[in-house]
Amino acid sequence: MLESRSSQYVVDGKDLYHKGKDYILQKVPLKEEIMEILRTMHEEACGGHFSHDIMLRKIMLTGFT
């Protein structure tokens, strides 16, 4: 099972990327980056208190997975 899922990921230097069904690579954030990403999404001009789905969509649009 691990081998079949590993084809969905690419390592570039120290960064890990997930390859989506559309073959677009999205960076997998480090644990240390997650809180900064959430803070940035919350405090930006269009930020605020959104549902889980909307926040996840916003984060993915910035290139993270």
C-alpha positions as CSV (number, residue, x, y, z in Angstrom):
1,M,0.0,0.0,0.0
2,L,2.8,2.4,0.8
3,E,4.4,1.9,-2.6
4,S,1.2,2.6,-4.4
5,R,0.7,5.9,-2.5
6,S,4.4,6.9,-2.8
7,S,3.9,7.6,-6.5
8,Q,1.6,10.5,-5.5
9,Y,4.5,12.3,-3.9
10,V,7.7,14.0,-5.1
11,V,10.7,15.2,-3.1
12,D,12.5,18.3,-4.3
13,G,15.4,19.1,-2.0
14,K,13.9,19.5,1.5
15,D,10.4,20.0,0.2
16,L,7.7,17.3,-0.2
17,Y,5.0,17.8,-2.9
18,H,1.8,15.9,-3.5
19,K,0.8,15.2,-7.1
20,G,-2.9,15.6,-7.7
21,K,-5.1,13.9,-10.2
22,D,-4.4,16.9,-12.5
23,Y,-0.7,16.3,-12.1
24,I,-0.3,19.7,-10.4
25,L,2.2,19.6,-7.5
26,Q,1.2,21.1,-4.2
27,K,3.7,21.6,-1.4
28,V,3.0,19.6,1.8
29,P,3.7,22.1,4.6
30,L,6.0,21.3,7.5
31,K,4.4,21.2,11.0
32,E,6.1,24.5,11.7
33,E,4.5,26.1,8.7
34,I,0.9,25.1,9.4
35,M,0.1,27.7,12.0
36,E,1.6,30.5,9.9
37,I,-0.4,29.4,6.9
38,L,-3.6,29.4,9.0
39,R,-2.8,32.8,10.5
40,T,-2.1,34.3,7.1
41,M,-5.3,32.9,5.6
42,H,-7.3,34.2,8.6
43,E,-5.8,37.7,8.7
44,E,-5.5,38.5,4.9
45,A,-7.9,41.1,3.3
46,C,-10.5,38.4,2.5
47,G,-9.8,36.4,5.6
48,G,-12.1,35.7,8.4
49,H,-14.0,32.8,10.1
50,F,-15.0,30.4,7.4
51,S,-16.0,26.8,7.4
52,H,-13.4,24.0,7.2
53,D,-14.1,23.4,3.5
54,I,-13.7,27.1,2.5
55,M,-10.5,27.5,4.5
56,L,-9.0,24.3,3.0
57,R,-9.9,25.5,-0.5
58,K,-8.2,28.8,0.1
59,I,-5.1,27.1,1.4
60,M,-5.0,24.8,-1.5
61,L,-5.3,27.7,-4.0
62,T,-2.1,29.1,-2.5
63,G,-0.2,26.0,-3.6
64,F,-0.3,23.9,-0.4
65,T,-2.0,20.6,0.1
